[in-house]
Amino acid sequence: MLIDNVKKLDNLKDTGRHKVNQTNLYLRVHANAKTFEYKHKKNQNTINWITIGKYKDEIGHLADAKSLANDIRKNLKLIFQ
């Protein structure tokens, strides 16, 4: 299930990672918090998870998380060219 709006985000209770959009942004649900993470693949075998911030504490809006993930993606693209 793709999390594409705030209502789905707020109501999500299942622990684990849930895809937010098509650009590798995920919401990780913990027992007591929700954090946004960006999934970065260096190569076929290496996946790095970059924590962007806690939902509602550090990132108040879904649009902010998407914007930060987009910035991370662009910067990583420049680094690994």
N, C-alpha and C positions, 0 to 999 in steps of 0.2 A: 504494500500500500504506500503510495506516494503521499507525503504530508504537504499539502499545498495551501493550507489556510490555518489561521490562528486557532480556530475552533477545534480542529483535529489535533493540533499541537497541545492545546490545553487539556484535552480529554484523554490523551495517550497515557496509559498506565503500564503497558507491557514493557518489562525491562529489556534492555538490549539496544542495538542500533537500528534506526529507522530512516530510510532515505527521504530527504526533504525535496530534492529536485534532481534534475538530470546532470548537474555539474558537480557531483561528488560531495554534496553537503548532506550530513546526517545529523539526526538528533539522537543522542545517547541518553536513554532513560535509566537512571539509577534508582535505588530505593528511596532516596531523599532529595534527589535533584535531577535536573535535565541540563545537558550540555550540548552545544553544537560542536561538531567535529568535521574536519575536512579530510577526505581520503585521497592520499597521494601515492601513486605507483611510480617508483623509480624505474623499475623494469618488470618483467613478467613475474618475478619471484619475490619482490620486495614491496610491501605495502607499509606506508607510514600514516599514522593518524595524527593530525594536528588539531589540538583543542583550540577552539575559537573563543569560547566563553560560556558561562552559565546563562541559561534562559531566565529571564526576568531580573536576575541580579546584575549581570554585566551587559546582556543584550536584551533589550526590551521588546524589540520587534522582529518579526520574521524577515522583513525587508533588510534590516541591518545585518542579519546573519548572512543573507544571500549576497549582499554587497561585500562583506568582509571575505567570504569564500571566493568571490570573483577576484578580489584584489590578491588573495593568496595564490590563486591559480595563475594569474598573470605574472606575479613575481617568480613563482617556481618555473614557469615557462622560460623566463629570461635567464634564470640561474642554470637550468639544465639544457640549454640550447646546444 
